[in-house]
Every structure is written in structure tokens, then in C-alpha cells.
Amino acid sequence: MRPIATFSIVAYDPGRNEWGAAVQSKFLACGAVVIWARAGAGAVATQSYANLTYGPDGLDSMEKGHSAAETIATLTSADSNRALRQVGMVDRSGQAASFTGDGCYDWAGHIVGEGYACQGNILVGGTVEAMAAAYEEARRGQGELADWLVAALAAGQAAGGDKRGRQAAGVVVVRENGGYGGNNDRYLDLRVDDDPEPITKL
């Protein structure tokens, strides 16, 4: 199994009551694997030998009222390969948390801020710091959550990003009745699966 080395962000916008996540990686169609979101539950980014059960199981847990930190603790404690995992979550009330296993490849780490978490592995140093700073600046300005998430990705790439290069990116934003026809939560779900400039294309 190949590691999914990537950088990602999960976030909550209380103004629009939206949850979202965004990702970039040197990994084909990373948006289909890494980012998960559900209105009224939260958002998840699971990466670095990604455990895909962290997506649906994490959303189920947070929908039941468990915090992002509690949910991550529960999922990782039951995972014998947790040292290889990396995951960020933001819960239904906007509390964020992140986990970086001590077996993730350098550089690996995360930053948790108010209503968001940035995480990444196999990165040029300074990537997640640039993402966090860009997100905080973007959300004080114009646009909406999707814009702010992509601004964070762009800043991460500009700071160095994935040491292996670029290939794919994705962004998802959900809110209650936000989708086409108003009977689903999928407000926005965009992916660039294979492109030399995936964030620009996104």
C-alpha cells in the first residue's frame, strides 16, 4: 500500500453553518480518498497510509455529539497502524483536532486553530504554517469557505508543499439542504484528479 502523502485542511464556518475540507497530493484522485464531510456532523481528512474508515466512522461519531478530539482518540486507539496515520477533523460545533502518528514520513505535522486544522506529511517545512496563516487571513476577507480552503492549499503549495510534487486536489463543502435540489448537503464537491497544476485548475 502506498502512503498518501499530502497536505489538507478541515474547517467550519459558523456564519454559513458550513463544514469543508480540501487536499492536494502527489497521488492520483486524492480527493476521493482523503476528504469527507457531512452537514451536522463535521469534516475529516484522513491521509498517510490513509485509513478510509476514519471518514465515515469519524462523521458518525461526531454526528452523535462526540468532539473531534474524542473521535480521533477513539479511532486511533483502536488502530494497530496508528503510528502511520494522519487525520484532521472538525466537529459539528466547530472544534478541531488533528493527529500525526510518529511513523509518518518527514516532514509531518499539524496545526490546530479556531475552527480549523491543517495537516500534512512528506512536506517541505513551513507548508502547514503557511496554510494556517492564509486561511486565517482569507476568512477575515471576502468569499466563502470554499474560497478560504483553496487559498490555504495555494499558500501551502507556494511554501513548498508535497516534496514529491503535485498531481491531484479536491475541495468539498457541505451545509444542510445545500446541494442541488435542496434535498442533500453537498453544496460543493470539486476534484482535479490528475493535472500538473491541480490547485490552479481547482
N, C-alpha and C positions, 0 to 999 in steps of 0.2 A: 504494500500500500504506500502510495506516495504521500508525503506531507503536503498539506495545503498551507503553504507559506504565504502570508497575506497581511494586509492592514485593513482594519474595519472600524466602523463606528456604529453604535446604537444610541438612540436619543428619543426623548419625549418632549413634545411642545404642548404645554398646558393651555396656551392661547387657543389653539385649534383642536385640542384634545386628540393629537396625532402621535403615533409611535412609528419609528422608522429605523432603517439600518442601511448601510452602504459598505461596499467592499471593492477592493482591487487586488489582483494577484497575477502572478505568472503561472496561471493554472486555468485550463480551458473551462469556460462556463462556471466560474466560481460563484456567481450569483445564485445559481440553482442549488448550491450545496451549503454555503456559509450563512446566508441571511434569512431570518424568519421573523414574522410579525403577525400579531392578531389584535384587533381592537378590543379594548377592555382587559387585555392580558399583558402585553408588552412587546418587546423585541429582543431577538437573540442573534448573536454572531458566533458560530462555532467553527474553529479552524485548528491548524496544526495537527495532522492526523485526525481530522475532524470526526467527532462522534456525532453522527446525524441525529441520534435520539435526543441530544440536548435541545434540538429545535422544538419538536412537538411536545416533548416531556417538560421542557422548561416553560413553554407557553401554558400548558395545562396547569402546572404548579402555580404560576403567577396569577392565572385566571382565578384560581381558588383562594387567592389572597396572600400567598407566601411572597416574601420580598425577593428581589433579585439576589441579594446576598444569601438568603436562606436556600433559595433554589439552586444556586451554584454549589453551595456547600453539600447539599443532599446529592446532587448528581455526581459531583466529582468524588465524593467519599465512597460511592458505590462502584466507581470505575477503576478497575485494576491498572488501566493505562493512563491514569490522570496526569502522570508526570509529563506525558507527551501532548496533552491537550491545552488549548487556549480557548476561552469563552468570555464574551461580554454580554451582559443583559441589562435591560431597563424594565422595571415592572410597571404595573398599571397605575401606580401613584407617582411614577417618575423617579423612583430611587434606582440608582445604577450601581452595578458591581462588575468586577472582572476577575479572572483567574488566569494565571500563566504558570503552567507546570514547569518544574525545574529541569525537565528533559527537553524543553523546546529549544530549537537551534537559535544561536545568537544572530543578530541582536533580537531579543524577545522581551516584551514587557507591555505595560498598560498604564493608562491614566484614567482615573475616575473623577468626573466633575459633577456639578449640579445638573442632574437630568440627562447625563450622557456618560459614555465610556468609550475610550479609544484603545485598541489593542493591535499588536502585530508581532510577527516573528520573521526571521531571516531578513531583517531590515537594515538599512543604513541608519546609524544612530541619529536621533533627533526627529525621526519621522512622526512618532505618535505625539511628541510635544508640539510639533508644527500643526498637526491635525487639531489638537485640542485648542490651541490659540486661535486658529482660523475659525473653528466652529463657534467659539465664544464671541468672536468679533462679528461673524456673519449673523448670528441670531439677534444681535442688537441693531441690525440694519434692516434692509428691505428683504422681500422674498418670503419664502415659507420653508418648512422643514426640509423638503426635498432639495431645495437650493443650498441650504446650510450644510447638509450632509455631503453633497457633491463638492462644495467649497472645501470641506475638510479633507476629502480624498485628494483634491488637486493640490492642496498645501502639503499633504504627506508625500505625494509624488515629487513635488518641487524640492522637498527637503532630502530626497534620496530614494525613498520608497523601498520596494522589494529589491534586494540585492541581485536577484536573478533577472530582473527586467519586468516587462509588462505583457499582459495578454488579455485579461478579461476584467470586467467591472459590472456592478449592479447596484441598484437602489430600490428600496421598497418602502412605501409609506401607507399606513392604514389608519382609518378612522371609522366610527360606526356609520353605516349606510353611505360610505364614501365612494363605493365602487360604481361601475356602470349599471344603470337601472336602479340604484339605491338599495338593492337588496343584498349587498355584500360589503365587506370592509376594505376592499383592495383599491384604494384611491390612486395609487401609482405603483407600477412594477416594471422597471426598465432594466434591460440587461444588454451588455455588449459581450458576446461570448468569445470572440477571437478577433483581435484587432491590435495593431502595433501601438495605437494611442487610445486605449479603451476609455479613459476618463474624459478626454476631449470628445470622443464620439458619444459618450453618455450624455 
